[in-house]
Amino acid sequence: MNPLSGGARRAYTEALKLSARDRAALLEHLMRTLDSDPEVNAAWDAEVRRRIDEVERGDVKTIPWSVARKQVFARPRKKK
Protein backbone atom coordinates (compact mmCIF):
# COMPACT_ATOMS: atom_id res chain seq x y z
CA MET A 1 0.00 0.00 0.00
CA ASN A 2 1.30 3.44 -0.85
CA PRO A 3 1.90 5.83 2.02
CA LEU A 4 -0.58 8.67 2.31
CA SER A 5 0.38 12.15 1.21
CA GLY A 6 0.58 14.84 3.90
CA GLY A 7 -2.96 16.10 3.29
CA ALA A 8 -4.44 12.62 3.12
CA ARG A 9 -2.56 11.61 6.28
CA ARG A 10 -3.97 14.62 8.15
CA ALA A 11 -7.49 13.86 6.90
CA TYR A 12 -7.10 10.23 7.98
CA THR A 13 -5.87 11.24 11.43
CA GLU A 14 -8.83 13.60 11.85
CA ALA A 15 -11.28 10.97 10.55
CA LEU A 16 -10.11 8.52 13.21
CA LYS A 17 -11.35 10.97 15.84
CA LEU A 18 -14.93 10.58 14.55
CA SER A 19 -17.45 8.09 15.89
CA ALA A 20 -17.80 4.81 14.01
CA ARG A 21 -21.12 6.01 12.61
CA ASP A 22 -19.59 9.26 11.31
CA ARG A 23 -16.59 7.40 9.84
CA ALA A 24 -18.97 5.08 8.00
CA ALA A 25 -20.96 8.03 6.66
CA LEU A 26 -17.75 9.76 5.56
CA LEU A 27 -16.58 6.58 3.86
CA GLU A 28 -19.87 6.30 1.99
CA HIS A 29 -19.53 9.87 0.73
CA LEU A 30 -15.91 9.35 -0.30
CA MET A 31 -16.75 6.11 -2.07
CA ARG A 32 -19.44 7.87 -4.09
CA THR A 33 -16.81 10.27 -5.44
CA LEU A 34 -15.07 7.24 -7.00
CA ASP A 35 -18.23 5.66 -8.42
CA SER A 36 -19.69 8.05 -10.95
CA ASP A 37 -22.03 5.61 -12.72
CA PRO A 38 -25.59 6.32 -11.48
CA GLU A 39 -26.76 2.82 -12.46
CA VAL A 40 -24.00 1.22 -10.38
CA ASN A 41 -24.83 3.47 -7.42
CA ALA A 42 -28.54 2.64 -7.73
CA ALA A 43 -27.79 -1.08 -7.87
CA TRP A 44 -25.60 -0.88 -4.75
CA ASP A 45 -28.22 1.19 -2.94
CA ALA A 46 -30.86 -1.45 -3.76
CA GLU A 47 -28.56 -4.28 -2.62
CA VAL A 48 -27.75 -2.55 0.66
CA ARG A 49 -31.44 -1.83 1.28
CA ARG A 50 -32.31 -5.49 0.53
CA ARG A 51 -29.70 -6.72 3.01
CA ILE A 52 -30.79 -4.27 5.71
CA ASP A 53 -34.39 -5.38 5.23
CA GLU A 54 -33.35 -9.04 5.60
CA VAL A 55 -31.60 -8.29 8.88
CA GLU A 56 -34.48 -6.20 10.22
CA ARG A 57 -37.04 -8.91 9.34
CA GLY A 58 -34.89 -11.53 11.03
CA ASP A 59 -34.43 -13.50 7.80
CA VAL A 60 -30.67 -13.69 8.31
CA LYS A 61 -28.56 -14.22 11.39
CA THR A 62 -25.79 -11.71 12.01
CA ILE A 63 -22.46 -12.53 13.58
CA PRO A 64 -19.94 -10.26 15.29
CA TRP A 65 -17.18 -8.79 13.09
CA SER A 66 -14.55 -10.62 15.14
CA VAL A 67 -16.12 -13.97 14.15
CA ALA A 68 -16.63 -12.97 10.50
CA ARG A 69 -13.03 -11.76 10.25
CA LYS A 70 -11.72 -15.08 11.58
CA GLN A 71 -13.87 -16.97 9.06
CA VAL A 72 -12.66 -14.83 6.16
CA PHE A 73 -8.99 -15.19 7.03
CA ALA A 74 -9.31 -18.92 7.78
CA ARG A 75 -10.29 -19.65 4.17
CA PRO A 76 -7.54 -20.95 1.92
CA ARG A 77 -6.28 -18.33 -0.49
CA LYS A 78 -6.32 -18.99 -4.22
CA LYS A 79 -2.96 -19.01 -5.91
CA LYS A 80 -2.48 -16.60 -8.78
ZAGU-989235 format. One record per residue (C-alpha): residue number from 1; x, y, z; residue in three letters. Coordinates in nm, 2 decimals, always signed. Each point is the difference from the previous one (the first is absolute). Layout:
# residues N
<rec><num>NUM</num><u>X</u><v>Y</v><w>Z</w><residu>ALA</residu></rec>
...
END
This chain:
# residues 80
<rec><num>1</num><u>+0.00</u><v>+0.00</v><w>+0.00</w><residu>MET</residu></rec>
<rec><num>2</num><u>+0.13</u><v>+0.34</v><w>-0.09</w><residu>ASN</residu></rec>
<rec><num>3</num><u>+0.06</u><v>+0.24</v><w>+0.29</w><residu>PRO</residu></rec>
<rec><num>4</num><u>-0.25</u><v>+0.29</v><w>+0.03</w><residu>LEU</residu></rec>
<rec><num>5</num><u>+0.10</u><v>+0.35</v><w>-0.11</w><residu>SER</residu></rec>
<rec><num>6</num><u>+0.02</u><v>+0.26</v><w>+0.27</w><residu>GLY</residu></rec>
<rec><num>7</num><u>-0.36</u><v>+0.13</v><w>-0.06</w><residu>GLY</residu></rec>
<rec><num>8</num><u>-0.14</u><v>-0.35</v><w>-0.02</w><residu>ALA</residu></rec>
<rec><num>9</num><u>+0.18</u><v>-0.10</v><w>+0.32</w><residu>ARG</residu></rec>
<rec><num>10</num><u>-0.14</u><v>+0.30</v><w>+0.19</w><residu>ARG</residu></rec>
<rec><num>11</num><u>-0.35</u><v>-0.07</v><w>-0.13</w><residu>ALA</residu></rec>
<rec><num>12</num><u>+0.04</u><v>-0.37</v><w>+0.11</w><residu>TYR</residu></rec>
<rec><num>13</num><u>+0.12</u><v>+0.10</v><w>+0.34</w><residu>THR</residu></rec>
<rec><num>14</num><u>-0.29</u><v>+0.24</v><w>+0.04</w><residu>GLU</residu></rec>
<rec><num>15</num><u>-0.25</u><v>-0.26</v><w>-0.13</w><residu>ALA</residu></rec>
<rec><num>16</num><u>+0.12</u><v>-0.25</v><w>+0.27</w><residu>LEU</residu></rec>
<rec><num>17</num><u>-0.13</u><v>+0.25</v><w>+0.26</w><residu>LYS</residu></rec>
<rec><num>18</num><u>-0.35</u><v>-0.04</v><w>-0.13</w><residu>LEU</residu></rec>
<rec><num>19</num><u>-0.25</u><v>-0.25</v><w>+0.14</w><residu>SER</residu></rec>
<rec><num>20</num><u>-0.04</u><v>-0.33</v><w>-0.19</w><residu>ALA</residu></rec>
<rec><num>21</num><u>-0.33</u><v>+0.12</v><w>-0.14</w><residu>ARG</residu></rec>
<rec><num>22</num><u>+0.15</u><v>+0.33</v><w>-0.13</w><residu>ASP</residu></rec>
<rec><num>23</num><u>+0.30</u><v>-0.19</v><w>-0.15</w><residu>ARG</residu></rec>
<rec><num>24</num><u>-0.24</u><v>-0.23</v><w>-0.18</w><residu>ALA</residu></rec>
<rec><num>25</num><u>-0.20</u><v>+0.29</v><w>-0.13</w><residu>ALA</residu></rec>
<rec><num>26</num><u>+0.32</u><v>+0.18</v><w>-0.11</w><residu>LEU</residu></rec>
<rec><num>27</num><u>+0.12</u><v>-0.32</v><w>-0.17</w><residu>LEU</residu></rec>
<rec><num>28</num><u>-0.33</u><v>-0.03</v><w>-0.19</w><residu>GLU</residu></rec>
<rec><num>29</num><u>+0.04</u><v>+0.36</v><w>-0.13</w><residu>HIS</residu></rec>
<rec><num>30</num><u>+0.36</u><v>-0.05</v><w>-0.10</w><residu>LEU</residu></rec>
<rec><num>31</num><u>-0.08</u><v>-0.33</v><w>-0.18</w><residu>MET</residu></rec>
<rec><num>32</num><u>-0.27</u><v>+0.18</v><w>-0.20</w><residu>ARG</residu></rec>
<rec><num>33</num><u>+0.26</u><v>+0.24</v><w>-0.13</w><residu>THR</residu></rec>
<rec><num>34</num><u>+0.17</u><v>-0.31</v><w>-0.16</w><residu>LEU</residu></rec>
<rec><num>35</num><u>-0.31</u><v>-0.15</v><w>-0.14</w><residu>ASP</residu></rec>
<rec><num>36</num><u>-0.15</u><v>+0.24</v><w>-0.25</w><residu>SER</residu></rec>
<rec><num>37</num><u>-0.23</u><v>-0.25</v><w>-0.18</w><residu>ASP</residu></rec>
<rec><num>38</num><u>-0.36</u><v>+0.07</v><w>+0.12</w><residu>PRO</residu></rec>
<rec><num>39</num><u>-0.12</u><v>-0.35</v><w>-0.10</w><residu>GLU</residu></rec>
<rec><num>40</num><u>+0.28</u><v>-0.16</v><w>+0.21</w><residu>VAL</residu></rec>
<rec><num>41</num><u>-0.08</u><v>+0.23</v><w>+0.30</w><residu>ASN</residu></rec>
<rec><num>42</num><u>-0.37</u><v>-0.09</v><w>-0.03</w><residu>ALA</residu></rec>
<rec><num>43</num><u>+0.07</u><v>-0.37</v><w>-0.02</w><residu>ALA</residu></rec>
<rec><num>44</num><u>+0.22</u><v>+0.02</v><w>+0.31</w><residu>TRP</residu></rec>
<rec><num>45</num><u>-0.26</u><v>+0.21</v><w>+0.19</w><residu>ASP</residu></rec>
<rec><num>46</num><u>-0.27</u><v>-0.26</v><w>-0.09</w><residu>ALA</residu></rec>
<rec><num>47</num><u>+0.23</u><v>-0.29</v><w>+0.12</w><residu>GLU</residu></rec>
<rec><num>48</num><u>+0.09</u><v>+0.18</v><w>+0.33</w><residu>VAL</residu></rec>
<rec><num>49</num><u>-0.37</u><v>+0.07</v><w>+0.06</w><residu>ARG</residu></rec>
<rec><num>50</num><u>-0.09</u><v>-0.37</v><w>-0.08</w><residu>ARG</residu></rec>
<rec><num>51</num><u>+0.26</u><v>-0.12</v><w>+0.25</w><residu>ARG</residu></rec>
<rec><num>52</num><u>-0.11</u><v>+0.24</v><w>+0.27</w><residu>ILE</residu></rec>
<rec><num>53</num><u>-0.36</u><v>-0.11</v><w>-0.05</w><residu>ASP</residu></rec>
<rec><num>54</num><u>+0.11</u><v>-0.36</v><w>+0.04</w><residu>GLU</residu></rec>
<rec><num>55</num><u>+0.17</u><v>+0.07</v><w>+0.33</w><residu>VAL</residu></rec>
<rec><num>56</num><u>-0.29</u><v>+0.21</v><w>+0.13</w><residu>GLU</residu></rec>
<rec><num>57</num><u>-0.25</u><v>-0.27</v><w>-0.09</w><residu>ARG</residu></rec>
<rec><num>58</num><u>+0.21</u><v>-0.26</v><w>+0.17</w><residu>GLY</residu></rec>
<rec><num>59</num><u>+0.05</u><v>-0.20</v><w>-0.32</w><residu>ASP</residu></rec>
<rec><num>60</num><u>+0.37</u><v>-0.02</v><w>+0.05</w><residu>VAL</residu></rec>
<rec><num>61</num><u>+0.21</u><v>-0.05</v><w>+0.31</w><residu>LYS</residu></rec>
<rec><num>62</num><u>+0.28</u><v>+0.25</v><w>+0.06</w><residu>THR</residu></rec>
<rec><num>63</num><u>+0.33</u><v>-0.08</v><w>+0.16</w><residu>ILE</residu></rec>
<rec><num>64</num><u>+0.26</u><v>+0.22</v><w>+0.17</w><residu>PRO</residu></rec>
<rec><num>65</num><u>+0.27</u><v>+0.15</v><w>-0.22</w><residu>TRP</residu></rec>
<rec><num>66</num><u>+0.27</u><v>-0.18</v><w>+0.20</w><residu>SER</residu></rec>
<rec><num>67</num><u>-0.16</u><v>-0.34</v><w>-0.09</w><residu>VAL</residu></rec>
<rec><num>68</num><u>-0.05</u><v>+0.10</v><w>-0.37</w><residu>ALA</residu></rec>
<rec><num>69</num><u>+0.36</u><v>+0.12</v><w>-0.02</w><residu>ARG</residu></rec>
<rec><num>70</num><u>+0.13</u><v>-0.33</v><w>+0.13</w><residu>LYS</residu></rec>
<rec><num>71</num><u>-0.22</u><v>-0.19</v><w>-0.25</w><residu>GLN</residu></rec>
<rec><num>72</num><u>+0.12</u><v>+0.22</v><w>-0.29</w><residu>VAL</residu></rec>
<rec><num>73</num><u>+0.37</u><v>-0.04</v><w>+0.08</w><residu>PHE</residu></rec>
<rec><num>74</num><u>-0.03</u><v>-0.37</v><w>+0.08</w><residu>ALA</residu></rec>
<rec><num>75</num><u>-0.10</u><v>-0.07</v><w>-0.36</w><residu>ARG</residu></rec>
<rec><num>76</num><u>+0.28</u><v>-0.14</v><w>-0.23</w><residu>PRO</residu></rec>
<rec><num>77</num><u>+0.12</u><v>+0.27</v><w>-0.24</w><residu>ARG</residu></rec>
<rec><num>78</num><u>+0.00</u><v>-0.07</v><w>-0.37</w><residu>LYS</residu></rec>
<rec><num>79</num><u>+0.33</u><v>+0.00</v><w>-0.17</w><residu>LYS</residu></rec>
<rec><num>80</num><u>+0.05</u><v>+0.24</v><w>-0.29</w><residu>LYS</residu></rec>
END
